[in-house]
Amino acid sequence: MTERGSLRDLVYETLRRRIVEVELQPGERLVERDLAAELEVSRIPLREALRLLAAEGLVVLVPHRGALVAPFGPADVRDLFDVRESLESLAARLAAERHDEAGLARLRARLERAREATAVADRAAIAEANAGFHADIVALADNPLLAGIMGPLEARTHWLFRLTAGRDPGRQCAEHEEMFAAIAAKDGDRAAALAHAHVTSGRATSMELAARWSRPEVDPAQVASRRRRRTKTPPDA
């Protein structure tokens, strides 16, 4: 890997983490000059990283104006749920039919981390474990095409879990345990039904929370033309 490629990947991972963990908030302007100075890189790898983040739907690029964290408002959350309801049901069905013991052990370990995080009310760890649980199911499905489709959604799903950390973590953990049991029993129909119900159960609460954290009628061009104003308090989740 070239030095420029290495810098691009480092910047990409850093900004991706900050967005997903809501250090950079939905609709917030990303000032290239400030970020380049903070990360001690030139604008070339920074711009390449921003393009990768835009491809994942985490950043909006405005030609000749700049960039901002994607607003991720109620309509975006709705669209994500529409896709997840179908694809995660398929992933759960295939995981039940195709998993091996090693993969099932990884899923069990992920579930245990979620239980531990839930027990101590560690919101960040809960969000990470829950997102990882869903990603592990996709891996168990052993379908490269499905994984390729779901891959770009992984960051947005993790972002959603972080922004909606106020949802009942005990219920989410219980639903994951039911899904795990169905997958372990190789019951594809039940695993798919539980996955669909699990995703659907979070829609209404997530939409309500999205209305709180989102900035109404964000105009990307207008935001990108302003100086960035950082706020330290994360959105109400």
C-alpha positions in Angstrom: 0.0 0.0 0.0 1.3 3.5 -0.9 1.9 6.1 1.8 -1.0 8.1 0.4 -3.3 5.1 0.5 -2.3 4.4 4.1 -3.0 8.0 5.1 -6.4 7.9 3.3 -7.3 4.7 5.2 -6.3 6.1 8.5 -8.3 9.3 7.9 -11.2 7.2 6.7 -11.3 5.0 9.8 -10.9 8.0 12.1 -13.7 10.0 10.6 -15.9 6.9 10.3 -15.5 6.2 14.0 -16.2 9.8 14.9 -19.4 9.8 12.8 -20.7 6.5 14.0 -20.0 7.3 17.6 -21.7 10.7 17.2 -18.7 12.7 18.0 -19.4 14.4 14.7 -23.2 14.9 14.6 -25.7 14.5 11.7 -25.7 17.6 9.6 -22.5 19.0 11.0 -20.1 20.7 8.5 -16.7 19.1 7.9 -14.1 21.8 7.2 -11.2 20.4 5.2 -8.7 22.9 6.4 -9.5 22.2 10.1 -9.6 18.4 9.7 -6.4 18.3 7.7 -4.6 20.3 10.4 -6.1 18.2 13.2 -5.2 14.9 11.6 -1.9 16.2 10.3 -2.5 15.2 6.7 -2.7 17.0 3.4 -6.1 17.6 1.8 -5.5 14.9 -0.8 -5.9 11.8 1.4 -8.6 13.7 3.4 -10.7 14.2 0.2 -10.2 10.6 -0.8 -11.4 9.5 2.7 -14.4 11.8 2.4 -15.3 10.2 -0.9 -15.2 6.8 0.6 -17.5 8.0 3.5 -19.8 9.5 1.0 -20.1 6.1 -0.8 -21.2 4.6 2.5 -23.8 7.3 3.0 -22.1 8.8 6.0 -21.0 12.1 4.4 -22.6 14.4 1.8 -20.3 16.1 -0.6 -21.4 19.4 -2.1 -19.5 20.4 -5.3 -17.4 23.5 -4.8 -18.7 23.9 -1.3 -17.4 21.2 0.9 -18.8 18.3 3.0 -21.0 17.6 5.9 -22.0 14.6 8.0 -25.1 13.1 6.4 -28.2 14.5 8.0 -29.6 11.0 8.7 -33.1 12.2 9.4 -36.4 10.4 9.7 -36.7 9.6 5.9 -33.2 8.1 5.9 -34.0 6.0 9.0 -37.2 4.8 7.3 -35.3 3.8 4.1 -32.8 1.9 6.2 -35.5 0.0 8.0 -37.2 -0.8 4.7 -34.0 -2.4 3.4 -33.0 -4.1 6.7 -36.4 -5.8 7.2 -36.0 -7.7 4.0 -32.2 -8.4 3.9 -31.7 -9.2 7.6 -34.6 -11.7 7.4 -32.8 -13.4 4.5 -29.5 -13.3 6.3 -31.0 -15.0 9.4 -32.6 -17.7 7.3 -29.4 -18.5 5.5 -27.4 -18.3 8.7 -29.7 -21.0 10.2 -29.2 -23.2 7.2 -25.5 -22.7 6.5 -23.7 -21.9 9.8 -20.8 -24.0 11.1 -19.8 -24.5 14.7 -17.0 -22.0 14.6 -19.3 -19.3 13.3 -22.0 -20.2 15.8 -19.4 -19.9 18.6 -18.5 -16.4 17.4 -22.1 -15.4 17.3 -22.6 -16.8 20.9 -19.6 -14.8 22.1 -20.9 -11.6 20.5 -24.3 -12.2 22.3 -22.4 -12.7 25.6 -20.7 -9.3 25.1 -24.0 -7.7 24.5 -25.4 -9.3 27.7 -22.4 -7.9 29.7 -22.7 -4.5 28.2 -26.5 -4.5 28.9 -25.9 -5.5 32.5 -23.7 -2.4 33.2 -25.7 -0.1 30.9 -22.7 0.7 28.7 -24.5 2.4 25.8 -21.5 2.5 23.5 -20.6 -1.1 24.1 -24.3 -2.1 23.6 -24.4 -0.4 20.3 -21.2 -2.0 19.1 -22.2 -5.5 20.3 -25.6 -5.2 18.7 -24.3 -4.0 15.4 -21.7 -6.7 15.5 -24.3 -9.4 16.2 -26.2 -8.4 13.0 -22.9 -8.3 11.0 -22.0 -11.8 12.3 -25.3 -13.2 11.1 -24.6 -11.8 7.6 -21.2 -13.6 7.8 -22.8 -16.9 8.8 -25.2 -16.6 5.8 -22.2 -17.4 3.6 -23.5 -15.5 0.7 -20.9 -13.1 -0.8 -23.5 -11.3 -2.9 -25.6 -10.6 0.2 -22.5 -9.6 2.1 -21.6 -7.2 -0.6 -25.0 -5.6 -0.5 -25.1 -5.4 3.3 -21.5 -4.2 3.6 -22.3 -0.5 2.8 -25.2 -0.6 5.3 -23.1 -1.8 8.2 -21.8 1.6 9.2 -25.3 3.2 8.9 -26.7 0.4 11.0 -24.0 0.9 13.7 -24.7 4.6 13.5 -28.4 4.0 14.0 -27.7 1.8 17.0 -25.5 4.5 18.5 -28.0 7.2 17.9 -30.9 5.1 19.3 -28.9 3.8 22.3 -31.9 4.9 24.5 -34.0 2.0 23.2 -34.7 -0.7 25.7 -31.4 -2.7 25.7 -32.9 -5.6 27.7 -35.6 -6.2 25.0 -33.0 -6.0 22.2 -30.8 -8.5 24.0 -33.8 -10.9 24.6 -34.7 -10.7 20.9 -31.2 -11.4 19.9 -31.1 -14.5 22.2 -34.3 -15.8 20.5 -32.7 -15.2 17.1 -29.6 -17.0 18.2 -31.6 -20.0 19.4 -33.4 -20.3 16.1 -30.2 -20.1 14.1 -28.5 -22.7 16.4 -31.5 -25.0 15.9 -31.2 -24.6 12.1 -34.8 -23.3 12.0 -34.6 -21.0 9.0 -38.3 -20.0 9.0 -38.3 -19.1 12.6 -34.9 -17.3 12.4 -36.2 -15.2 9.4 -39.5 -14.4 11.2 -37.7 -13.4 14.4 -35.2 -11.2 12.4 -38.1 -9.4 10.6 -40.0 -8.8 13.9 -36.8 -7.7 15.6 -36.0 -5.1 13.0 -39.6 -3.9 12.7 -39.9 -3.5 16.5 -37.3 -0.8 16.5 -38.8 1.2 13.6 -41.3 3.4 15.5 -38.9 4.3 18.4 -36.0 5.0 16.0 -38.2 7.3 13.8 -39.2 9.2 16.9 -35.6 9.6 18.0 -34.6 10.6 14.5 -37.0 13.5 14.7 -35.2 14.7 17.8 -31.6 14.5 16.6 -32.1 15.5 13.0 -32.0 19.1 11.8 -35.2 19.9 9.9 -34.9 20.6 6.2 -31.1 20.6 6.1 -29.8 22.2 2.9 -26.4 20.6 2.4 -25.2 23.4 0.1 -26.1 26.0 2.8 -24.5 24.0 5.6 -21.3 23.4 3.6 -20.9 27.1 2.9 -20.9 28.0 6.6 -18.2 27.8 9.2 -18.4 24.7 11.3 -19.9 25.1 14.7 -19.1 22.1 16.9 -21.4 21.1 19.7 -20.1 18.9 22.4 -23.4 17.4 23.6 -24.5 14.3 21.5 -28.1 14.2 20.3 -30.8 12.9 22.5 -30.7 9.1 22.1 
